Amino acid sequence: MEADGLLRWSTGFTSQVEHSPCKHKVPEAPVTSLDDTFTVQQGPPDQNFKIIERHVDWMHEESSKCGLSLKNLSRRRGWSWLRTDEKKKKIDMFKFTKPHGNRICMFGSQSRRNCFSLEQNRLQHVSYRRVYAVLFRGRLQWSTGRTSQFKKPICS
């Protein structure tokens, strides 16, 4: 469970307990074509939990609102940390280059040179298909378990 009370699943879904102890207000996500809410009985009948399922399309919707584009990543600087590290210890400092055609490269103090293309609202590594990032709440969430924060917000 994240600090904001949301459960983020590796499958791309996000869930929230109806009466969560966390007081964060979750932004309304677009509703997909299927009904994305249901009720689950757990424990005694008076403990119903309403779970809101959201597909990874919500993250893609977020990335399009926040402007994930090669132009917006151009020359942008920031740092990365392991998503599981509560203290968010910086493990890499990076800078994106200017785009060249449909590619952009990132130079990191630890990660060195990596190049990406933008495919369906995600930053896709050009050599390793399993390495990609989506923009979520102004940060790049990497498939490798890292989170990258920009020095200047990408989302206004």
N, C-alpha and C positions, 0 to 999 in steps of 0.2 A: 504494500500500500504506500502510495506517495504521501508526502506531507500535506497535500491538498485534499486528501481523502479519496482520491481516485485510485482504482486498481487498473494498471496498464498491463495487458496481456501480451505475450510474445506474438500472438496471432494478429495483433493490430486492433483488438477490441479494447474498449475502456468501459469499466463498470463503476457504479457508485451505489453505496448502501443508502436507502431512503432516509433513514434517521442516523446519519453518520455523526460520530462525535466530532469530526472536523467541520469547522464552520465556514469553509470556503464555498462560495457560490460558483457553481460550474456553469460556464457559458453554454447556451443552447446550441446543440449541434444539429445540422440538417438531418431530417428524417430520411432514411433510405426507403426503397420501395417496399420493403417488408416492415411489418410492425416490429419495432425494435425495443419494446418493453414487455416484461413479463414478471410474474410474481412467483417466488419460490418459498415454500414452507420449510423452515428450519427450526427444529426444537418444538416447543409448545405452539399450538395454533395461534396464540396472540403475538408471536414473534415473526411476523411476515416481513420479508425483505423485498423491496422492489428494486430490481437491478436494471439499470439502463445500459443496453448494449450499443456500442457504436463501432462501426467498421473503420478500417484504416482510411476509408474515403474522407472521414472527418479531418484526419491529419492532412490529407491532400487538400481539402477545402481551406484549412488553416494556412497551408503553405502558399496557396494562390492569393489569399488576402494579404499576406505579409510580403509578397513579392519575391519568392524564390526564383531568381533568374540569374543567368551568368552576368548580366550587366550589373545587377545589384550586389553580386558577390565580388565584383572587380575591385582589386586592391584592398579589400576588407581585411582587417586584422582581428585577432582574438586569441583565446586560450581554450584548452580542453582539459577535462578531468574524467575519471571513471565514474559512470553513472551510479555505481553502488557506494561511492565515497561521500558520506554525509558532509564532510568538511570541504569537499570540492577542491582538493589539492591540485594545483596546476601541474599537469604532467607534460604539456606540450604548448608551445606558443607558435602561432601560425600566421601566414599572410597568403591571401589569394593573389594570383597574377591577374593581368588583364586577359579577357577571353581571346582565344584564337579560333575563329570559326565557331564550331559548336562545342568547344572544349575550354576548360579552365583548369589551371594547376594550382596546387596549394603547397607551399613550402613550410615545413614544421621543424622546430628545433629538435624533436625526437623522431617524428614520423618521416622527415625528409620530404622528397618530392613525390606528390601523388596527383594524377590528372583525372578529371571527371567530365562527364557530359550530363546534361539535364534531360531526364527521361521520365515522363509522366509525373511531374512534380516531385521528383526525387533526384538527388545528386548521385549519379551512378559512376563508380570507379571504372575507368576504361579497360583495365586489365583483369580485375578481380570482381566478378559478378556478385559475389557475396558481400562486397563492401559498398555500402550506400548510406545516404543520410536523407532524412526528411526534416523540414523546418517545422518546429512545434513550439509555440509560445516564444518565438523569437530566437530559438536556439536550434542548432543542428543536432539531431538525435541520430547517432551512428549505429549501424548494425553490429559493429564491433564492441558495443557497450560503452562507448564514450559519449560525452556531451560537449559541444563546443559553443562558447559564448562569444559574441562579438563585442569589441570595445565600444562601438557605436551601434545602437539598436537597429536591426534590419526592419523591424516592425515599428510603425509610428503610432 
